[in-house]
Amino acid sequence: MRIPEAVYPKLASCACIVALLALSAPVWAAGDPGRGEVVYEKNCLGCHGKTGSGLGVGGATPNFADRARMTSKTDADLFETVTHGRPGTGMPAWGKVLSETDRWNVVAYIRTLARP
């Protein structure tokens, strides 16, 4: 099947739009769990524990290994908590300590803790 020449400009426009959307997608969208693990072990492990069970030396914290709990949270929810902390709890704000990339990488790593 041959595409009529009159359609070429429209296809080119669509291809440009798709390319621009792909290029403008946030780098953090997937995060890097491998790099996030390094950040987690340095900054989060003390309170959240090695497995994310929430039983670190800081006492009981959210259980990142609980799949039901973790599926109820969006990446944006987790990023928000990492960035701004949880006032009134022991969860500090990491927004001025960790780069945005590191915070998204930690979110990606935390997601791996709930996998079977």
C-alpha positions in Angstrom: 0.0 0.0 0.0 1.3 3.4 -1.0 0.9 6.5 1.1 -0.5 9.5 -0.9 2.0 12.3 -1.2 -0.5 14.7 0.3 -0.3 12.9 3.6 3.5 13.3 3.9 3.4 16.8 5.5 0.9 15.5 8.1 3.1 12.5 8.9 6.2 14.7 9.2 4.3 16.9 11.7 3.2 13.9 13.7 6.7 12.6 13.8 8.1 15.9 14.9 5.5 16.1 17.7 6.3 12.6 18.9 10.0 13.3 18.8 9.6 16.5 20.8 7.4 14.8 23.4 10.0 12.0 23.8 12.8 14.5 24.2 10.9 16.6 26.7 10.0 13.6 28.9 11.6 14.0 32.3 14.8 12.1 32.7 13.7 10.9 36.1 10.5 9.2 34.8 12.0 5.7 35.2 14.8 6.5 37.7 17.9 4.3 38.1 17.3 1.8 40.9 21.0 0.8 40.9 22.0 4.3 41.7 19.1 4.7 44.0 20.3 1.8 46.0 23.6 3.5 46.7 21.8 6.7 47.8 19.3 4.6 49.9 22.1 2.7 51.7 23.9 5.9 52.5 20.9 8.0 53.6 17.8 5.8 54.3 18.9 2.4 55.5 19.4 3.5 59.1 15.7 4.2 59.6 14.0 2.0 56.9 16.3 -1.0 57.1 18.1 -3.0 54.5 15.0 -4.6 53.1 12.8 -1.5 53.4 10.7 -3.4 56.0 10.6 -0.2 58.2 12.4 -1.8 61.1 15.6 0.1 61.1 17.3 1.5 64.2 15.0 4.6 64.1 12.0 2.4 64.9 8.9 1.5 62.8 8.7 3.3 59.5 6.6 2.6 56.4 7.2 -0.8 55.0 8.5 -0.5 51.4 8.3 -4.3 51.0 4.5 -4.3 51.4 3.3 -4.6 47.9 -0.3 -3.5 48.7 0.9 -0.3 50.4 3.4 0.5 47.7 0.9 0.0 44.8 -1.3 2.6 46.6 1.5 5.2 46.3 2.4 6.9 43.1 6.0 7.8 42.2 5.1 11.4 42.7 3.8 10.6 46.2 7.1 9.0 47.1 9.1 11.8 45.5 7.1 14.4 47.4 7.8 12.6 50.7 11.5 12.2 50.0 11.7 15.8 49.0 9.7 17.5 51.8 9.8 14.8 54.5 6.8 14.2 56.8 6.5 16.9 59.5 5.7 15.5 62.9 7.5 12.2 62.2 11.2 11.2 62.0 11.2 11.5 58.2 13.4 14.5 57.2 13.2 16.5 54.0 15.9 15.5 51.6 15.2 18.2 48.9 18.1 20.4 49.9 20.4 17.5 50.5 19.9 15.2 47.6 19.8 16.2 43.9 16.5 15.8 42.1 18.0 12.9 40.1 19.1 11.1 43.3 15.6 11.5 44.8 14.0 10.0 41.7 16.6 7.2 41.7 15.7 6.5 45.4 12.1 6.3 44.4 13.0 3.8 41.6 15.0 1.7 44.1 12.2 1.8 46.8 9.9 0.3 44.1 12.2 -2.7 43.8 11.8 -3.5 47.5 8.1 -4.5 47.0 8.8 -7.0 44.2 8.5 -10.7 44.9 
